[in-house]
Amino acid sequence: MKAAFDYAGMTLEQLKNLLSNARRLQREDVATEVLRELSRRGAARSDDFAALRWNQQAATEALAPFIEISKTVQVNKRTTYTEAGGRKIGRSKEDPDWMWVDTYTAIKTAKVNAVFVCYISRPGDEAFFELHLNGETAARYGPDDLPAALDRWQALAAEAA
C-alpha cells in the first residue's frame, strides 16, 4: 500500500530527507511528489531534479540527434540549440503557458523555417515534443515517437539546403 504524505505540511529538512530516502529506495513516485513541492516553494536545486525521468538533462539528450542535424545546415539563420525558449524565459511561473523546460533546435533558411522543441510543463511531468513550421505547430510527438520525428527533421534539413 502506498503511504500518503502531507508534502505541503513538511519542513524543507523533512522534504530533503524524504527525497534522499526515495532516491535510495528507487521510489520515483515519492521523489516526483517531493520535487513538485520543493519546486512550488522555490527550494529545489538543479541537482535535485536528477531523480526525475524527464528533466533538463534528459531533454538535452533527447534533442541531441536533432541538434546534430541542425548543425549540418550551412546557411542556418537560427540557433541550433538553446535551453531558454520563450515559454520558459520571460514568463512568470504562475503563467499557465510557462514551461519548466523549453529546449529547442531550429533551422531557418530561405526555404525552411522550422523549430523542434521539447517541453516539460512542470517537474515530474512527461516530456512532449512539437515541430513548428513557419511559427505554427505542425506536429506533436511523445517520447516514443522521436524516431519518426527525427526522420521528418532530417527531411526538413535536406529541404533547407
Buried (B, 14 or more C-beta within 10 A) or exposed (E): EEEEBEBEEBEEEEBBEBBBEBBEEEBBEBBBBBBBBBBBEEEBEEEBBBBBEBBBEBBBEBBEBBBEBBBBBEEBEBEBBBBEBEBBEEBEEEEEEBBBBBBBBBBBBEEBBBBBBBBBBBBBBEBBBBBBEEEEEEBEBEBEEBEEBBEBBBEBBEEBE
